Amino acid sequence: MATAKLYNGAGQVQGTVELPASLFAQPVHRQALYEAVRCFLANQRQGTHDTQTRAEVAYSTAKLFRQKGTGRARAGSAGSPTRVGGGVAFGPHPRDYSYKLPRKIKRVALKSALSDRAVNERVNVVEDFALEAPQTKAVAGMLKAMDLPGRHTLLVLPVDGDRLWKSARNIKGVRVLRSHELNAYTILWADNLVFTRAALAGAEEVFGS
């Protein structure tokens, strides 16, 4: 059974807590991780790149010079792909790079990423705490007191953790996800995972089966 350190809202160690085996004690499937990361990055691409063809460049269509008698190679268009400033042959045009990964592979990749972080003792749990209003200083102070190694931290919050989400979203090196938004890419990006107790239960409910 994988375990994680348990902290209070002030970032002080309170003991340890057992992590759900259905999420944190699974075999690490490297191929599934590769496919999940590749799919995630492809879906982030805007695909707005574009080049002009010879029909789209703004050049006169008049023949540059007469066909014969100049000693030069014949040339009929300033927009030819063989000329500087001309159109681009077979260049990129706007397209959609996104695609869907099978649900089972996404689930295997997610559990593999969580298990990898658990094996390396990079998973931490914080007791549920509430803020009367969004307060970045409070969350930043908690994370600083936890003294987590590395530069990147993923803070996983419950679905109704709006105030905590607003408090943590601007902290440097911290990304915030709700428990049902977990994905393999962001988990692998993070050096440390910090779950609230409610978020841990929510993740088990959604992804544990």
C-alpha positions in Angstrom: 0.0 0.0 0.0 1.4 3.4 -1.0 1.5 6.1 1.6 2.0 9.8 1.6 2.8 12.5 4.1 -0.1 14.3 5.7 0.0 18.0 6.3 -2.3 20.5 7.9 -3.3 23.9 6.4 -0.1 25.5 7.8 2.2 23.0 6.0 3.2 21.1 9.1 3.5 17.3 9.0 0.8 15.5 10.9 1.6 11.9 10.0 1.0 9.7 7.0 -2.1 8.6 5.0 -2.7 5.5 2.9 -3.2 6.2 -0.8 -5.9 4.3 -2.8 -4.2 1.2 -4.4 -6.5 1.5 -7.4 -4.7 4.7 -8.4 -1.3 4.7 -6.7 -0.2 1.1 -6.8 -0.5 0.1 -10.4 2.1 -1.0 -12.9 3.8 1.8 -14.8 2.9 1.4 -18.5 5.5 3.5 -20.5 3.8 3.1 -23.8 0.5 4.4 -22.5 2.3 7.4 -20.9 3.9 8.1 -24.3 0.6 8.0 -26.1 -1.2 10.1 -23.5 1.5 12.8 -23.6 1.6 12.8 -27.4 -2.2 13.2 -27.6 -2.3 15.9 -25.0 0.4 18.0 -26.8 -1.3 17.4 -30.2 -4.6 18.7 -28.8 -2.9 21.9 -27.6 -1.8 22.8 -31.1 -3.7 25.6 -32.6 -2.9 24.6 -36.2 -3.1 28.2 -37.5 0.2 28.0 -39.5 -0.2 29.0 -43.1 1.9 29.7 -46.2 1.0 31.3 -49.4 0.9 29.3 -52.6 2.0 30.8 -56.0 -1.6 31.7 -56.6 -1.8 33.7 -53.4 1.3 35.8 -53.4 0.9 39.5 -54.3 2.8 39.6 -57.6 1.9 40.7 -61.1 1.0 37.9 -63.4 2.9 39.5 -66.3 5.7 37.6 -67.9 9.0 38.9 -66.4 10.9 39.1 -69.7 10.6 37.7 -73.2 10.9 34.0 -73.8 13.9 33.9 -76.2 16.9 35.9 -77.0 18.1 37.0 -73.5 20.4 34.0 -72.8 18.5 33.5 -69.5 16.3 30.6 -68.4 12.7 31.3 -69.3 10.6 32.8 -66.5 6.9 33.4 -66.6 5.9 34.4 -63.0 7.5 36.3 -60.1 5.4 34.2 -57.8 7.1 30.9 -58.8 8.3 28.8 -55.8 11.8 28.8 -57.4 12.1 32.5 -57.0 12.9 34.5 -53.8 9.7 35.9 -52.3 7.6 33.5 -54.4 4.9 31.1 -53.3 5.7 28.1 -51.2 5.2 24.7 -52.7 3.7 22.1 -50.4 3.9 24.4 -47.4 1.7 24.0 -44.2 -1.9 25.2 -44.1 -4.4 25.5 -41.3 -5.4 22.1 -39.9 -6.7 20.4 -36.8 -4.1 18.2 -35.1 -6.4 17.0 -32.3 -7.4 13.4 -31.9 -9.0 11.2 -29.3 -7.2 8.5 -27.3 -9.2 5.4 -26.2 -10.6 5.8 -22.8 -8.9 2.7 -21.5 -5.4 3.9 -22.6 -6.0 7.3 -21.0 -7.0 5.6 -17.7 -4.0 3.3 -17.8 -1.7 6.3 -18.4 -3.2 8.3 -15.6 -2.8 5.5 -13.1 0.7 4.9 -14.3 1.7 8.5 -13.8 0.1 8.6 -10.3 1.8 5.3 -9.3 5.2 6.6 -10.6 4.9 9.7 -8.4 3.8 7.6 -5.4 6.7 5.2 -5.8 9.1 8.1 -5.8 7.4 9.6 -2.7 6.3 12.7 -4.6 2.6 12.6 -3.5 1.4 14.6 -0.5 -1.9 15.1 1.2 -3.3 18.1 3.0 -6.1 18.2 5.5 -9.1 19.9 4.1 -9.2 23.6 5.0 -11.3 26.5 4.0 -10.6 30.2 3.3 -13.1 32.9 3.9 -11.9 34.7 0.8 -9.3 34.0 -1.9 -5.9 34.5 -0.3 -2.8 33.6 -2.4 -0.5 34.4 0.6 -2.1 31.6 2.7 -1.7 28.9 0.0 1.8 30.1 -0.9 2.9 30.0 2.7 1.6 26.5 3.1 3.5 25.2 0.1 6.6 26.9 1.2 6.4 25.4 4.7 6.0 22.0 3.1 9.4 22.4 1.6 8.7 20.4 -1.5 11.7 19.5 -3.8 11.8 20.5 -7.4 10.3 23.5 -9.1 6.8 22.3 -10.3 3.9 21.5 -8.0 0.4 20.2 -9.0 -2.3 21.2 -6.5 -5.3 19.0 -6.8 -8.5 20.4 -5.3 -12.1 19.2 -4.9 -14.7 20.2 -7.4 -16.1 22.9 -5.1 -12.8 24.4 -4.1 -13.3 27.7 -5.9 -11.6 29.9 -3.3 -8.5 27.6 -3.1 -8.3 27.5 -6.9 -8.4 31.3 -7.1 -5.8 31.5 -4.3 -3.3 29.2 -6.0 -3.7 29.8 -9.7 -1.1 32.7 -9.8 1.7 31.1 -7.7 4.8 30.6 -9.7 5.6 26.9 -10.5 2.1 25.8 -9.4 -0.7 24.4 -11.5 -4.1 23.7 -10.2 -6.6 21.0 -11.3 -9.9 19.8 -9.9 -9.9 16.1 -9.0 -11.9 15.1 -12.1 -9.5 17.0 -14.4 -6.4 14.9 -13.7 -4.4 13.9 -16.7 -1.2 12.1 -17.3 0.7 15.0 -18.9 0.2 17.4 -16.0 1.1 14.8 -13.5 4.3 14.0 -15.3 5.0 17.8 -15.5 4.8 18.1 -11.8 7.7 17.3 -9.5 5.2 17.0 -6.6 1.5 16.3 -6.2 -0.5 17.9 -3.4 -4.0 16.5 -2.9 -6.5 17.7 -0.3 -8.3 14.9 1.4 -11.5 15.7 -0.4 -9.7 15.8 -3.8 -8.1 12.4 -3.1 -11.5 10.9 -2.4 -12.9 12.6 -5.5 -10.1 11.3 -7.7 -10.7 7.8 -6.4 -14.4 8.0 -7.1 -13.9 9.2 -10.7 -10.8 7.2 -11.8 -10.5 4.4 -9.3 -12.6 1.8 -11.2 
